[in-house]
């Protein structure tokens, strides 16, 4: 959905570099999520936030951090990128009390 | 999180044939969702099932939730090339989703 945007869409970076992926939404949703997708592994939850002051670890949070700057913005950081963090990263949002999630277009990250 | 197992991982069908993907859990599910991801795209919500034995239809797609709420299926009748993509089931709990690994559907014209 155009209501959820991610920047950059593609990024190639080197091992050890710090990188930030950004997600913005105009849906007015409180809940925001970060997932990574690897071939054959489905989508795995990295971090999620239910409002601006709420941050929760997901299944695979090691090596990542997040910041919820505002209701509409949720950023994912890799403090020191490593090659096995090469993946497709999706941001998603959901309304309060809803399980239906709306995904952004994804960021394809390559760490060399 | 508790996993949901999805089979098959891949399915190749001739256009016009039917397709089914299955989602299984060892524990009872409060609900199950289905998403579709087109090649190069992002997951898009299709449906949520909540009730035991529930059956919902969307045109050629039929979604079922098992009586014991431990399994679900998505059936596509007479596949078309527009059905190509990966279909994911996801269990919802505490407003988090745990996704299956998906079934990638290829349709041969």
Contacts between the chains, C-beta under 8 A, distances in Angstrom:
chain1	res1	chain2	res2	distance
A	31	B	95	6.2
A	33	B	96	7.9
A	40	B	9	7.1
A	40	B	101	6.3
A	41	B	101	6.1
A	42	B	6	7.9
A	42	B	88	6.3
A	42	B	99	4.4
A	42	B	100	5.9
A	42	B	101	4.1
A	42	B	102	5.3
A	43	B	43	6.9
A	43	B	88	7.0
A	43	B	97	7.9
A	43	B	99	4.4
A	44	B	99	7.5
A	45	B	1	7.6
A	45	B	96	6.3
A	45	B	97	7.3
A	45	B	98	7.6
A	48	B	96	6.4
A	50	B	95	7.1
A	58	B	96	7.4
A	59	B	1	6.0
A	59	B	98	7.9
A	90	B	42	6.0
A	90	B	43	7.2
A	92	B	43	7.9
A	94	B	95	6.8
A	97	B	95	7.9
A	98	B	95	7.9
A	99	B	31	6.8
A	99	B	33	6.4
A	99	B	48	6.4
A	99	B	92	4.0
A	99	B	95	6.4
A	99	B	97	6.9
A	100	B	33	7.3
A	100	B	45	5.0
A	100	B	48	6.6
A	101	B	43	7.8
A	101	B	45	6.6
A	101	B	97	6.3
A	102	B	45	7.2
A	103	B	42	4.2
A	103	B	43	4.9
A	103	B	44	7.2
A	104	B	42	6.5
A	105	B	41	7.7
A	105	B	42	5.5
A	106	B	42	5.4
